[in-house]
Amino acid sequence: MKTPKFLLPVATAGVLALTLSACGGGGGGGTTGGNAGGDAAQGLEGRGPITYVQGKDNSNVVRPLIEKWNAAHPNEKVTFKEQTDQADQQHDDLVQNYQAKNANYDVASVDVVWTAEFAAKGWLQPLKDKMALDTAAMLKPTVDSASYKGTLYAAPVSSDGGILYYRKDLVPTAPKTWDEMMGMCSVAKANNMGCFAGQYAKYEGLTVNASEAINSFDGSVLDKDGKPSLNSPAAKEGLSALAKAYADGNIPKEGITFQEEQGRQAFQDGKLLFHRNWPYLYNLATTEGSSKVKDVLGMAALPGKSGPGASSLGGHSAAISVYSKNKATALDFVKFLVNEENQKFFATQGSLAPVLTSLYGDQALVAKLPYLPVLKTSIENAVPRPVTPFYPAVTKAIQENAYAAIKGEKTVDAALSDMQKSIESASAGQ
Ligand code: GLC
């Protein structure tokens, strides 16, 4: 392999970068994180039709925005390519199309955890020089998570922070700690419903949930130097909390199959007392005709060991493919997605977390969506997942071992020690 050994900058501004001494990676950009002289230099002036690729538009936010854009830009129309609602499938679809240098994946919605991988492969157009985007008005964590090695590679479009949804009619005050919440599971039993669930199927959402458990018990996936730190008593306490809750039924058995949508459905059907999910749930749970929780939906910070816990930082950014032929149109469309009016629409139409800081203090918006200030704190305190071009191997190590531990197929000690070893070997470029 041609790629030399390199180190990533570590832990800048709250972003935990995994310290790597790695071979491999491949792809056009290699370690420079771009291919400025190649595809990235092409198509900059190009205007014409483009495609926008994104996961399932659960709350019908993207379609109306694209209609609005198309009405105003008849010669630069955007076609929406809608992917599934599953994060891993979205990732694999993007990888396949970038590898094939598909010029039609002009703009794609990139999960915060894919920025480093895609940028290092040279697939994303750096947003600088002619393609620059002003990010001064955006929440800092969203900008950091769309950047790699100091360069912006995508426009933050929506952020995400985990929220504890609960049944206000059954639990007057939200639990602040995990133990308090487990103590309230008797209420669930008495009402013949499951107590708590997040996302525990073996996919990206489990990495989110396992990391939250570890962080919320004061552990961490990486230490401040970017090295895996899973062999700690705190990490053990966090993962054990999930494993124990699953073993004793406080997390119902079907929870092991949940991605976001299955959990949301169970909660909306009245089958769960507490549910960890993202802000998008609010809109659907309060507007869908079938929702049983419309008038009794409580929202609070995730519970931690001795107070509020720590969410994993989620969210998506719009990235322009280096292979696009119409990058001038693509950049205008990206700017359109992040203008104030449309950012408000993301919030009001889909209860998605805007990236513009000012909107969290916008009185009219807060009056409509009273949870916005809480969400802002959640996002500002959220812990990023590891930042590394080798993220697929890192997340696999977390998912597989957390899954085995929750199901009781591995002890928590063995799972954490295997997680630690696999992340170390991913870092060693295996
Ligand atoms: C949400 C988050 C994203 C996360 C995914 C996991 O879409 O925004 O960051 O990776 O859920 O399923």
Boltz pocket constraint, residues with backbone or C-beta under 6 A from the ligand:
constraints:
  - pocket:
      binder: B
      contacts: [[A, 87], [A, 111], [A, 112], [A, 113], [A, 159], [A, 160], [A, 204], [A, 205], [A, 208], [A, 260], [A, 278], [A, 313], [A, 314], [A, 315], [A, 316]]
      max_distance: 6.0
